[in-house]
Amino acid sequence: MEAKAVAKYVRMSPIKLKPVADLVRGKNLSEALTILKFTPGKGSELIEKVVKSAAANAENNHEMRVDKLYVAEVYANQGPTMKRWRAGSQGRASKILKRSSHIGVTLKERA
């Protein structure tokens, strides 16, 4: 039995989110939430929100015990990129890429 939560089109680059996701992969739910709470940066807040959502799904939809949950999967994949232009030197245009991410969390119960 597993519980999932996904946040799509998050306006942050996956390069910034992946190191935070690596911190909590395989940890118990309470330990993962503590790590995310004290990790600086916006990426930890976004992943914490998805982990809490997955925990709520596990408790309410799947009747899983919260004290036995652990983070089985965490990913921060590339979402669509918005392409913008900025005035460059000598009349040229400079490209600006505004990247987005899809964050997913899967929680499972320890046996």
N, C-alpha and C positions, 0 to 999 in steps of 0.2 A: 504494500500500500504506500502511495506517495501523494504528496500535495505540492501543487505548483502555483507559481505566480509569475506574471510577466509584465514588465513596463516597457512599452514600445515608444519609439520616437523621442527618447530622452535627449535633450539638447546638450550633450556632453560627449566628447570624443571617447571612443572605446579604449584608446591608449591610456587615458587618465583613469578609466574605471577598472581595467584588468588587474593592475597590481593590488587594488583593494579587494577584488573578488578572490584573488589567490590567497589573501590572508584568512578568509573564513571558510574556504572549501574544506569539508571533512570535519569541521568542528561541531560540538554540541550547540544547540540553539541558544542557550543562555550565554555560553562563552562567545559565540559569534556576535551576538547583540552587544556584549560588553566591548569587544574589540572594535566594532563599528562605531560605537558611541564615543570612544576615546581616540579614534583615528582622525587626524585633521583633514580638512578638505571636503568639498561638496560631493565628491564621488561616494564617500562613505555614507552620507545622509541619504542619497538616492538608493543605494544598495540596502541600507537598513530599512527603508520604507518597503521595499519589495520582500525582504526577509520577514518582516512583521506581517505583511499581507499573506504570505505563504503559510505562516504559523496560524493565522486566523482561519485560513481555508482548511488547514489540517484539523483544527479543533472543532470548527463548526460544521464543515461539510463532510468530513471523513471520520469523525469521532476518534481521532488519534490522541494519544496522551502527550501533552506538551513537554513534560519532563524527560521523555524518551526520544525526542526528535533530534536529528542532526542534519547538517547541510550536506546533502548528497551531491548536488550540482549547483554551480553558479557560473553564469556566462555573461559576457558583455560583448555582443556582436555588433558589427557595423550596420548602421541603419542608412537611410538615404542621406545624401549630402546636398545641401543647398549651395548653389554656386552664385557668388556675388562678385561685383567688379568695383574697383577703386581706381581713382585717377593715379596714374603712375608718372614717372619722369618723362619729359620730352613728348608729352601728348599721348603716351601709351596707356594701356589699361592693365592693372595688376589683378590677378585672380585671388579671391578670398573663398576658401572652402569652409563652410559651417557644417561640421560633422554632427551626426546624431547616432544614438545607440539603441539597441534592444537589450534590456537586462532581464534575465530569467533566473529563477531560483527553484530548486526542487528539494523538498524536505522528506526524509524517510524516518521510520521508527527503528531504533536499535532493538535487536532481539534479546 
